[in-house]
């Protein structure tokens, strides 16, 4: 069954063979790369509006502060601890947005189409938003400047969208067995309610949406005055996503609809808000800072200082928010003899257990574990974890739900009994060392032990 995340992993596997690097190291590298692309083009977008090299850095600092304080909506961030289709799409989106501001519209639509191959929901939504925004932008400048409609870019974007949407809606694998209510119960309530249930959001979430609304309302004044007309490309997506929240609430919690629930509007609000609010705050802040002469002309126009600061900020933020560890963590915790936090030691023990499995078991076995990272560390098929099979085949979803609940039931017990998982063709289980089991233990370390469930073919 097609899955954007697995599509990404399989695509990367070809580069692994060519570059002679481990998949784990390649994912860490791409995690850094996508984060750098996202933040760097956000910096360039800020610089476009703020007309100063140094002022773009202020906007970036505000963004990182928002993320560190988890001041976002729907538990979504443009930064993720490990590479996935969503963060990969974000890098395409920010480049496309920057190209829109530079009036390279055909190229921007092509990039949105490429990004849709990795996240079709965000790709299709932003394609429609960009088309609508481009029409308004052209209408707003009709007496000032003639802008050609980007037919070529839109056509290419729609071709990419067709490829990305086909496995989900048009393929012969589509099978509807669940009602809308059953699907939403599974997708929303059983999976991650904190992402989708507006009724369960915290006060900080609603504070964020309030700030987003005020930002949109106040920013319309700048556009009416023909100042920074390009702000339309930030305001319109944010305005539409906010306007759709009541609609999303009704058709998720009152009259469930699977397509609307899948649209993840709260995450769209967060992405648009986190993009625009720091830029807006900086737009209001920069004239005051300039009036106070807090930085000199040389600093304002220096390119080296913002880039060095950007790299430092990225590294610091990576260390503070990511659970995808690198050699920098080895330097920090081992060579400098600093106290190792529990989550880092758990990761090291899980990695060691997976390396042992990778070297001592066949490639075709299935592993039972609670951590999603086990799939990538062990390079094996995984039963368990939080990965959701985004598919139009309801039978796949039903089987996933049964397997996940079976794993949760087993791991919730103090004495682990794995034998009935043989019905799911599981071969090996990774269990926390805090649990007890009389099964056949084939590997053990400080945090985990590995159990053989049945005979391997």
N, C-alpha and C positions, 0 to 999 in steps of 0.2 A: 504494500500500500504506500502510495506517494506521501512523503512528509517533508516539508521544507527543510527541517533541521537535518534529517538524514540525507537529503539531496545535497545539502551543503557539505556534510561530512564526506560523502562519497566523491564529491567534486574535489575536495581537498586531498583525498587519498592519492590521486594521480600526481599531485605536486609533492606529496611525501616521497613517492618512489623516485621522482626526478631529482629532488633536492637532498635525498639521503638524510632526512631528519625524522624524528619520531613524531607521530600525530599529536602527542601531548605538547611538545615544544612548538609545533607549528600553530596549534590553537592558541597558545600563550602569545606567540608573535602576532597573530591576527587580532587577538584581543587588544593588544597595545596599538596595533595599526589602525583598527576601526575607531578606537577611542581618540587617537591623535587626529584622524581625519575629521571626525565629528566635531571635536572641540576646536580644531584649527579653522575649519570653515565657519563655525559659529563665530569665531574671533574675526574672520574676514567680513562676515555679514554685519557684525557690530561695527567694525571699522567703516564699512560702507555708509552707514547711517550717521555715525558719530564724527566722521571726517577727520579722524586722528588715529595714528597708530597706537599710541599709548592708551587712549580712551577705550579701544576695543578690549584691552586687557582688563579694565575695570568691569566691563560687562561680563567677561569670563569669570572673574572672581565672584561676582554676584551669583552667577549660575552654579558654580561649584559650592558656594555657601548654601544655596537652596538644596542641592543634592545631599550634602553632608548632613543637613538638618532634616532630611527626608521630607522636605516641604513640597510634596507633589500630590497628585490626584490619582486614585485607582492603584496605588502601590506600584507605580511605573516610573522608570527612570531611563534617560537616554544612555546611562551607563549600566552595564551588567557585569557581573563577576566573571562570567565565562562567555565565550563566543557563541552566538546563536543567530537565527535568521533575523530577529528583530533588530539587534544592534548592527548587524551587517546592513540592513535596509536603511538604518539611520544615517550611515555614512553616505550612501547614495543620495538620500533626501537632502542633506545639508549642502552637498555639492550642487545638486539640482537647484536648490533655493538660491544659492550664490550666483549661479548662471542666469537665473531669472532676473536678479537685480542688475546683472550686466547685459540684459536683453538678449541673451543667447537662448531663446525659447525652445528651438528645435532640440538642442543638446540637452536641455533640462528635462524635456519629456522623454527622451531616449533613456536617460539615467533613471528616471522613475520607473520606466518599463523594465530595465535591468534589475532594479531593486525588487520589483514585484515577483521575480522568480524565486526570491527567498522569503518574501512575506506578501502574499497576494492580497490580504485584506488592506494593509496599509498602502500597498501599491495602487490598488483600484480606487481607494478613497482619495488619496492625494492626486491621482490623475484627474478625477472629476473636480476636485477643489482647484487645481491649477488651471484647468480649462475655464471654469467659472470666473476665477480671479483674473485670468488673462483678458476675458471679455470685458469685465469691469474696468480693468486697467486701460485697455484700448479706448473704451468709451470715455473715460476720464480725461484722456489726452487727445481726443479726436481733433481739437482745434490747435493743438500745440505741435504734435508729432505724429506722423503716420507710421503705424506698426503693422507689419505683415503677420497674418495669422499663421501659426506654426503647424500647418497641415501635415508636413512630412514627419515631424517629431511625434505628433499625436497618433498618426497611423502606425508608426513603428512601436510606440508605446502600447497601443491596443493589440498589436501582434504579440508582444511579450506577455500582456495580460491574458490573452487567449491561451497561451502555453501554460501559464501558471494556474489559470482557473479550470482548465480542462480536467485534471485528475479529481477535482473536488465536485464539479457540477455536471460535467458532460460525459464522463467516462462510463463504460459499461459496468464498472465496479460499484456505482452508486446503488445503494439499497436502503430504503426507508422502512424501518421496523418500529422506531420510537415515535411517540407522539411529541408535539412541541413541548408539553409539560414535562414529559420524561426526559427529553433531551436537555432542556434547561436545568432540570434538577441534577442531571449528571454533569453537564458542562460548567454550570455556575456553582450550585450549592455543594456538590461533592468534590469539585476541583479546587477552585480558589475564589471563595465568595468575596474576599477582601478586594478583588479586582473589579467586580461587577455589581455587587449589591449596594446601591446608593443608600439604602436605608440603614446599612451597617457602617457607613463611613464615619470617621472621627471628625471632631470640630476643626482640626487643622486642614483636613481635606476641603471642608466647606469654606474655610478662610481663604484657601488657595483659589477656589472657584469665584469667590467674591472679588478677590484682587484681579483675577482674569477679566471679570465683567467690567469693573471700573476702568481697567486698562483699555479695553476695546472702546467703551463709551468716550473716554477722554481723547483717545487717539484719532477719532473721527474729525476732531477739530483741525488736526494737522493736515489731513487729506483735503478738507474743504478749502483750506488756505493754499492748496497746491504745493504744500511743503512735504517733502519726503513721500511722494505719491507711491513709491515702491513699497511703502508700509502695507499696502493692500495685500501683498503676498504673505504677510504675517497676520494681519488682522482678520481677513476673511476666513481662513481655516479655523482660527480660534473662535470667531463669532459663530460660525456654523456648528462647530463641535459643541459649544456651550448651549446653543439653541436646541440641539438634538438630545440633551440630557433628559428633559421630561419625557420625551418620546421613548428614549431608551429605558427609562424606569418603568413606564406603563407596559411596554412589550417585553420586559424581562421578569418583573415581579408580579404583575397583575394578569396580563394576558400574554403568557410566554410565547415567544417566536424565536426559532432557532437561528434564523439568518440575522435578526437584529441583535440577539445576544452575542453572536459571533463577531459583530462589528466592533466591539470593545471601545465604545465611545469615550468612557472615562479615561482610558489610556491615550486616546487621541487628544483629549483636552489637556492632559498632562504634557504630552510632547509639544503641542502648540504653545501652551502657557509657559513652559520652561524655556522655550526658544525666544519668546517675545518679551516677557516681563523683564528679564535682566536688561535687554536692549532699551526698553521703554524707561526703566529707572535710570539708566545711564544717560539717555537723552535729556532727562530732566536734571540730572546731577552735573553733567559736564559744563554747562554755562556757568554754574555757580563755582565750580572748582577753578575754571579759567579766570573768573572774576577775582577769586581769592589768590590767584597766582601760586597754587600749591605745587606746580611743576613747571620747569623751565621749557623753553622752546626746543632745546636740544633733546631733552627727555621725551617730549611729545612726539618728535619726529624720528626717534631712534628705532630702528627695526630689530637690533640685536637684543635689547633689554626685554621687549615683550616676548620674543621667541624663547629666550632662556627662562623667563618666568613661566611661560606656558609649559615647558618641559618639566620644570620643577613641580608645578601644580599638578600635572598629570601623574607624576611619579608618587607624590604624596597622597593624592586622592586614590590612586590604585592600591597603595598599601593599606589605606584606611578602610576601603569598602569592598575589596575583592577577596574571594576565597580561592582564587585560582593562582596558586603560588609559583614563584619563579626562583631563580638563583639569587635574586636580591633578598628574598626572605631567608635563604640559606646563609647569606652574608650577615644579615641582621641578627638572626637568632643563634647561629652556630659559631661563626668565626668571631663575632663580637661578644659571644657568651651572654646574650640577653635572655631573660626568662621567656620560655616558649609558651604562648597561649594555648589553651586546651584545644580550640578548633584547629590550630595549625598542627598540633601533635596528632590529632585524629586524622587529619588529611594525610600526614606522612605515613601513618600506620595503614590507612586504607590503600594508599599508593603501593606500599610494600606488599600487602596482601594480593593486590591485583597484579603486580609484577610477578609474584610467585605463581599465580593462576595462569598468567600469560605464557610462562615458560614451561609449566608442568602439566597442562591440560590441553585437549584438542580444541581447535578453533570453532567447532560446531556445537559446543555445549551451551546451555542456558543457565544463567546465574540468577539467584534470588538475593536481593539486597534492597535496603531502604534508600540508599543514596543514588541519585540520577547519575552522578559522576562516575559510578562504577562502570557504566556502559563504555565510556571512553578510556578509562584507566585500564580496564581488563581487556578491552577490544573484543567483547563477547556480547551476545544477546542478553538482555536484562528483563527479568520479571520483577516489577516493583518500581520504586522511584516516582517522581511527580510528572514525568513527561506525558503529555496528553496527545493521543493520536488524532491529529487534525485530518479528518477523512469524511467522505460522504457515504461511507459504508457503515450502516448502523450495527451490523453484526460484529465488526471490528471493535466498535465502542462498547458493546455489551460484553464481549469477551475481556476487553481491557478492564471494565468495571469489576467483573467477577474476580479476575486475577489480583487486582489491586486490593480489593476487600479481603481476599484470602490472605494476602501478605500482611495487611494491617492486623488482621485477627491473630495471626501466628506470632508476629513480633510484639504484640501487646501482652503476651503471656510471659510469666517469669521463667517457666521451664519450656524451652523451645521444642516443639514436635513438628518436624518437617515432612514426615512420611506421606501425608495426604497430598503434598504438592507434586508427587509423581504423576498425578493426573494432568499436570500442565507441562510434562516433559522437562522438568527442572532437574539439573544435574548437581549443582553446587550452590551452597548458601553462604553468605558472609554475615556473621552474627556478631553483635556487640559483646565484648568480653564480660559485660555486666550480667548477661543472661546465663542460664544454665541449660545444658543439653547433654544427653547420653548418646548422641549420634556419633558417627564415625568422623572424628576430627582429624584433618589431614594437614592443617597449618594453624599456627597460633602466634600472635604478637601481643603487645600490651593492651591494645584497644579492640582487636577483633580476633575471631577464630573462623576458620573455613571448614565447612562440613560437606562431605560427599553424600548426596541424597540417593542416587541410584546408579546402576551400572552405565558407563559411557560406551556409546557405540564406536 
